[in-house]
Amino acid sequence: MASTIENRMRTPELQSFGAEVRRLREAAGLKQAELGALTNVTRAYIGHVELGKTRCRLDFATRLDNALQADGDIIRAWHELLEKMKSIKYAAYFVNFPKAESTANLIRVYETHIVNGLFQTEAYTKVIIKDPDMLTTRLNRQAHVLAEPTPRIFVVLEESVLYREIGSPEIMRDQLQYLVELSERDGIRIQVLPTVYVEEARAAFAIATQTDRSDAAYIVTATEGMTSANPTDLANLNEAFASLQSEALNVRDTRALIRRVIDERWT
């Protein structure tokens, strides 16, 4: 549990700030323990700041700046960190994954309850997300990831999602029509999973793969979610996605099913 909380805390913004503190400490020729003594904290706390495991207060950033004779560099970095974190409206447990997603050349998604955020229409999203800032963040995320050149995106969607009313029949009809349109784009593959049991798949997840073949995963939990780059997690999720694809309808049959649901359920 501790490692999960720690991973959620280590956002790219905190890690960037910590890297700047470390750079200035090493430039000053100080060890972590020595800097801790100068700023009245433990060596471990300095280590946590440098690794992005904690967000320090402004008064401590000021003490760091004075101890390292940084001429305001650390204070400016702290204010930049604060502004970046204010501008990102993702839920805390989701903050790392959009960074990996935005630079991925392959994204694989398994959804169990709703259409994935990348593929939601604005009307569908507005039913789910009430906060205006978070709504804007979601729409910007879609625009960024789906812009050219679009990464390859493979989605396995449980059939029940097609029938679960979000908002109104009109919203659902437009949403499913949009899924059909997306499925016809180069590089986007959408497959519907019939109501079958796939042992390896216990919850919704997404995997973002970079050009160097490194992966990051977002895994939905009962109350929120977590981002993981743990090799065991990734191996299990890769296996699960392969199993899901093997049980799902092919792309053409998926389009036919979605069109049939639109006609029979949402028209």
Secondary structure, DSSP 8 states (H G I E B T S, - for coil): -HHHHHHHH--HHHHHHHHHHHHHHHHTT--HHHHHHHHTS-HHHHHHHHHTSS---HHHHHHHHHHTT-TTHHHHHHHHHHHHHHH--S-GGGSSHHHHHHH-SEEEEEESSS--GGG--HHHHHHH---HHHHHHHHHHHHHHHSSS--EEEEEEETHHHHS-SS-HHHHHHHHHHHHHHHTSTTEEEEEE-S---TT--S-EEEEE-TTS-EEEEEE-SSSEEEE--HHHHHHHHHHHHHHHHHS--HHHHHHHHHHHHHHH--
